[in-house]
Each structure stands twice: as structure tokens, then as C-alpha cells.
Amino acid sequence: MSKKIGFIGAGKMAQAMIEGILKSRMIPKENIIVSAKTEGTIEKVKSNYQILTTNDNREVARFADILILAVKPDQHAKVIDEIKNDINHECTIITIAAGITLADIEKEFGFSVKAVRTMPNTPSLVGEGMSAICSNERLSEEEVLEVERLFHTFGKTERLDEKLMDAVPAISGSSPAYVYMLIEAMADGGVKQGIPRDKAYRLAAQAVLGAAKMVLETDSHPGELKDNVCTPGGATIEAVAELEKKQFRGSVLAAMECCTEKVKSL
């Protein structure tokens, strides 16, 4: 890909994306530019990735063929107002913020733009991200595929109708936090039984990784995979029964509902 990529914002998610793109060698370093508010962040990004950096958002807008708005939802309007007279009208604008719609992007620019709404997650840092993607009608199929190829450098993608995008943070954007809590709790249980803390974390984390791969690679229903672990009268079914008593699944569903309602209010 010969396109020039611009990032406005250089937080953890932006840096995860940059790292994936560079590792893939899809885009040369000289074709990537990043802006950030603080000199400390600029120096860190420049040192870590040897890419172009600036504190001028308008410079990024003038440079980019694909412009990624890696800023918080409440900063979008201000940033777009700052750069709207500097972008190439064929530039693809990508938001990675929860709650920002395609209509929001078009309204803030005040003219027709190629807009893409995405929701990546933090496992992008280790190349195992999951990003939901939708776009407006101005992008061709090839241009959408181009965005997907870019996001595939740090994980997988799934196209969704925009009406479903507010539900994405709960299932893949925020959900790593739930999984980390599960891993921590499992490790605590191991430590309680005498397993050293570092070993307990590795045992728990690898079990979660393996279970996830079983779902993705066998195409089996999660309930079937669960049943395969639960031998009659065994220890696993005792644990599962206790989780059901404590409303494990109900608690997860309730947490996801709260997450989605928050996203809709942003």
C-alpha cells in the first residue's frame, strides 16, 4: 500500500496500531505521521517508531490519504473544526472512538467525506486485536478492503451495520477488562491453594487463551466445549454449578448492558 497514514492522537491504541502497521511492513515509516499534544509523547513516539511526528494537527491532515482520529469522543468536534479546511477531499477519515457516528463525522466536517467508524481493542498491542468496522457510501469496496487490510496488521476485523456499533464496546472493546478480572480471580484461587503468584497467572492466562482458540478454530458451540470438560460427577461440573448459583452469566450480561448504555450516552 502506497498510501500516507496520519494519526491525530498518540495514545495507547494509536501506538498499538502503529506498531502493527510497521511490523507488517505494509507502509514505510516515511509514510506515517502522528500528532500529539505534549512534547513528551511526541518524543516517545519518535524514539520508539522512528516515524514523522508533529504537534500540528493541520500538518497531519494535509499529509494523510488515510486519517485516523485517535482522540476521545469529546475532542472530535474540536479537532475536525481545526483540520476540515486542510484535508484532501478524497482522504478517508477513520474514527476509533466509541459513540461517534458516521453522521457525526460528516456533520462536523460540513461536507461529504469518506468516513469509517471502527472499534478496535487493546489486544491490538500484541497483534490480537478485534476491530468492528462500518463505512459510509462514499467508500468503494476496494477502499473498505484497504482499511481492513490496514487493521489486519494488528488483529482481525468484522464488518457490521452501523446500528450495531454501539453494542461493540461491550462485547469486544471493553470486554478484555472483564477477562483480566477473570484471570486475576482464577490466579487468586490458585494462590489460595499454594501455587506461586507468577505461575498462577501463567496457568490462568494460558487456559483462557487456549479456550478462546478452541472456540475460534473448532467452530464448536461454546456450550458444547463446556460440556466436553464437564465429566459426570466431576470437579468441573461442581465449579460450573457454583458459577450458575452466583449468576456468573447474568452478571456478565448485566455488565455488557451497562457498558452499551454508557456508549449510547457519549
N, C-alpha and C positions, 0 to 999 in steps of 0.2 A: 504494500500500500504506500503510495507516494504522498498521501495527504499530510497536511500540517495539523497537529493537535494542540489545542490550547486548554489549559486548566485555569479557571479563576477560583482560587481557593486551594490550599495545600495541606489540608488536614489528613487524618489517618486514611480515610477512604481514597482520597485523591492519590496519596502516596502508594497505597496498595495497587491501585490501577496503573500508575506509572511504572511500578516495579514489574508488574506482569507484562506490560507492553514492551518494556526494554528487554526482559528475559526472552520474549518471543522473537525479538529482532524484527518484528513486523514494521516498526517505524524507527528510522535512525534518530539518534539523540538530538541532532540539529533540527529536527522537525517537531520537537516538543518544547513548549514554553509554559511556564507556570507563574502565576502571580500570587502574592501573599501580602498580608498587612504588615507583618513585622520583619525586620531585618534578620532576626534570629531564625525564623522559619525559612526565609529565602536562603540564608547561608547553609542551613541544614540540608535543604533540598539540593542545592548546587553541589554540596560536598558529597552527598550520597549517590546522586544520579548523574552528575555532570551534564545537565540539560540547561537550556536557557531559562533565566529567571528574571523577574521584574516586580516592582511594586505598583506598576501602572496597568490597571485592568484594560484600558483602551488599547494599549500596545498588544496585549494578548488577543483582543477582539480583531484587530487589524491583521494579525498574523495567521489566525486559525481558519482552516477549512472545516474542522470539526471542533466545536467549542463546548467544553464541559463546565457547567456551572456547579462547582463543588462547594457551595455555600449553604448556610442554613436557610430554612424556608422563609424566615422573616427578613432575609437580606436580598432575596431575589429581585424585588421591585426596584430597590436602590441600585443594585448592580446593573440591571437591564437598562434602567434610565441613563446610567453613566455611559454604557457602551453602544446603545442602539444605533447611533449615527456613525459607528466605526466598523460594524461588521459587513462582510461581503454578503449580499442578499442570497447567495447560494450556499452560505455556511449552514451546517447542521448544528442546531442548538440542542444540547443534552442536559437535562436536569437529573440529579441523583437524590433530590430531597423528597422526603415524604410529604404528601398533601399538595404538591404543586402540580396543577393540571396542564394539559396541552393548551387549553383555552386561556389559562393564566399567563402562560408564556407569550402567546400571540397578542393578548390584550396589553401586556406591559410593553412589548415592542411597538405596538401601534401599526404594524403592517404584517403582511403574510411572511412567515418564516418556516423553515424546515425544523420541526420540533419533535423531540424524542423524550419521552418520560421513562425513567428507569428507576429501579430499586435494587441496588447491589447490597451485599452484606460483608461483614468484617472478615469472614474466612477467605475473602479475596487476598488477604495478606499472605496466605500460604498457597495461593493458586487453586483454592477450592471454593470460590465464591459461587453464589447463586443470584442471578440478576433477572428480574422481570422487566420486560420491555414492551412499550407500545409507541406508536408514532402517528403523526397527522398525515393527511392525504398528500401533502406536498412531497414526501419522500417516495422515490421509486422503490421497487422491490430490491433492486441491487444496492441501493443506498441503505436500506434497512439491514440487509445482509452484511454490509460493510460495518455497520455499528455492531452487529452481533459478533463478527469476527474480531473486532477490537475487544469486546467484552469477554470473548473466549480465551483471551490471553491470561485471564486471571480467574477463570471458572466456567460455569455453564450459564446458559440463558434459557428463558421461557417467554414466548410471546403471549400476551394476554390482552383481552379487551380492556379499554381504559376503565370501564365501570367496575372492574375487579381490582384495580391497582391499590385502592385504599386498604384492601384486605392483605396485601402482600407483606407489609412490615410485620404483622403478627405471625405469619407462617414461615417467612424466611429472613426478613430484615432484622427483627428483634429476637427471634427465636434462639439464636446462638446463646443469648443470655440465659434462657431457660435451661439449655443443655449444660452450660457451665455450672449452673446451680445443681443440676442432677449429678454431674461428675464430682463436684465438691462434696455433695451429700454421700454419694457412694464411697468416696475416698474416706470420709469421716467414719463411715461404718466399718471400713477395713481397718482404720487406725484403732477404732474401739476394740477390735478383735486382736490387735497386736501387730498388724502389718505396718512397716515403716511408711511415713508420710509420702516420700518420693515414689516408692514402689506402688503405694495405693493409688496415687494419681495416674501413674502409667497404666496400671491394670484397668482402672475405670475408664480412662480416655480411650484406650485401645479397644475395649469392649464396645463403647459407643461408636467408634469409627467402624469397627467390623460389622456391627448390627446395621448401620446405615448402608454400608456397601452391600450387605445381603439384600436389603430392600431394593436398591438400585440395580443390582446385577442379576438377581434371580427372577425379577418380575412377580414374585410371590406376594400375596396379600400379607401385610404386617401381622394380622391376626393369625394367619397360618404359620408364620415364622415363630410367633409367640407360642402357639400350641406345640410346635415341634420341640421347644425347650422344656415344656411342662410335662414331665413324665407323671403317670398316675401315682398319687400318694407321695410325690417327691417334694423336695425343698422349694423348687421354683414355683409350683402352684400355690404353696403356702405363702410365698412372698407376694405373688400376684393377687391372691385373695385379700391380703392385708392392704395392698395398694388400692384395691377396689373399695374396701371399707373406709379408707381415708379419702375417697373421692379424688384419686390421682387424675383420672381423665377429665373429670368435671372441673377440677382446679385449673388444668391446662386450658380447657375450653373457655373458662371464665376469664383467665388472663388474656387470652387472644382477643376476646370480645372487648375488654378494656383497652387494649392496645389499638384496635381498629377504631373505636370511638374517639380516642385521643387524636389519631391521624386525621379523622374527618373534621376535627375541631381546629386543626392548624391553619 
